[in-house]
Amino acid sequence: MREIMKFIDFNDDDAVVVVGNTVPGDMIVDGRIVITTAFSANSVMDVGFVADNQGSTADPNALVTAAVMTSAASLAIDELAASTNKQCTVADQITASLTSSGAITAGKAMIWLLIANSNPLNDDS
């Protein structure tokens, strides 16, 4: 098992931020978005994959779709059990996208993911 953590703040608005990388055999088994400072301007966040972990089309909201970021909270990665959270067959990148309606002046959060790997050659536990 391994962890990935990445901080996102209001300066990342309208950008695609790389949260971390996956390798073949990886499966995201747990995760949270911890909002330490509420984001302004009706901000929402998507978390997903550059190539859907299968080497296909991008799926930028495979793990989280439009999480509301406007209050300090700890939000579950809500699509862990969805069909979009696939076991990696290729190396991929996990990304986060923050979108706000209007001028954003505040906000900070941490994305935390727990990853297991079923390939014994890639398992670092």
C-alpha positions in Angstrom: 0.0 0.0 0.0 1.1 3.5 -0.7 -0.3 7.0 -0.2 -0.4 10.0 -2.4 -1.0 13.5 -1.0 -1.2 16.8 -2.9 -2.2 20.3 -1.7 -4.4 22.4 -3.9 -5.2 26.1 -3.3 -7.2 28.9 -4.9 -4.3 29.7 -7.3 -5.0 26.3 -9.0 -8.4 27.5 -10.3 -9.0 26.4 -13.9 -5.8 24.3 -14.0 -5.3 20.6 -14.2 -3.1 19.6 -11.3 -1.2 16.3 -11.3 -2.0 14.7 -7.9 0.3 11.6 -8.5 1.1 8.7 -10.8 -0.1 5.1 -11.0 1.5 2.0 -12.3 0.0 -1.2 -13.7 -1.9 -3.2 -11.0 -2.7 -0.1 -8.9 -6.2 0.3 -7.5 -7.3 3.3 -5.4 -8.9 1.9 -2.3 -9.5 4.9 -0.1 -9.2 8.7 -0.2 -10.4 12.0 1.0 -10.4 15.7 0.1 -9.6 17.6 3.3 -10.6 21.3 2.9 -8.7 23.3 5.5 -9.7 26.8 4.2 -13.0 27.1 2.4 -12.8 28.1 -1.3 -14.7 31.2 -2.4 -16.6 31.8 -5.6 -18.8 28.6 -5.6 -15.8 26.3 -6.2 -16.1 22.7 -7.2 -13.4 20.0 -7.8 -13.1 16.9 -10.0 -10.5 14.2 -9.5 -9.8 11.6 -12.1 -7.4 10.1 -14.6 -5.5 11.3 -17.7 -6.1 8.1 -19.6 -8.8 6.2 -17.5 -6.1 3.8 -16.1 -6.7 1.6 -19.2 -4.8 3.7 -21.7 -8.0 5.0 -23.3 -9.7 8.4 -23.2 -9.3 10.9 -20.3 -11.7 10.5 -17.4 -11.1 13.7 -15.3 -13.9 13.0 -12.9 -13.5 9.2 -12.5 -13.0 9.5 -8.7 -14.8 12.7 -7.7 -17.4 14.8 -9.7 -18.0 18.4 -8.7 -17.2 18.2 -5.0 -18.4 21.4 -3.4 -15.4 23.1 -1.9 -17.0 26.1 -0.2 -16.8 25.0 3.5 -14.0 23.4 5.6 -14.7 19.7 5.6 -13.4 16.2 5.0 -15.0 14.8 1.9 -14.9 11.1 0.9 -13.6 10.2 -2.6 -17.1 9.4 -3.5 -16.7 7.2 -6.6 -14.4 4.5 -5.3 -17.0 1.8 -5.9 -18.0 3.2 -9.3 -17.1 1.5 -12.6 -14.9 4.5 -13.4 -12.4 3.5 -10.6 -10.6 0.9 -12.6 -7.6 -1.2 -11.8 -4.6 0.3 -13.8 -3.5 -1.7 -16.8 -1.1 1.1 -17.8 0.8 3.8 -16.0 -1.4 6.9 -15.7 -1.7 10.2 -13.9 -4.3 11.2 -11.3 -5.4 14.8 -11.8 -7.5 17.4 -9.9 -9.4 20.3 -11.5 -10.7 23.2 -9.5 -13.4 25.3 -11.2 -15.0 28.5 -9.7 -17.7 30.8 -10.8 -16.2 34.2 -10.4 -13.0 35.6 -8.9 -11.6 33.2 -6.3 -9.7 34.7 -3.4 -9.3 32.0 -0.8 -9.1 28.2 -0.4 -6.8 25.3 0.4 -7.3 21.6 0.5 -5.3 18.3 0.6 -6.1 15.3 -1.6 -5.2 12.0 0.0 -5.3 8.7 -1.8 -4.5 5.2 -0.6 -3.4 2.8 -3.4 -3.0 -1.0 -3.3 -1.3 -2.9 -6.1 -2.2 -6.5 -7.1 1.0 -7.0 -9.1 3.6 -8.5 -6.8 6.4 -6.8 -8.8 4.9 -3.4 -8.2 3.8 -3.8 -4.6 5.9 -1.8 -2.2 4.2 -2.9 1.1 
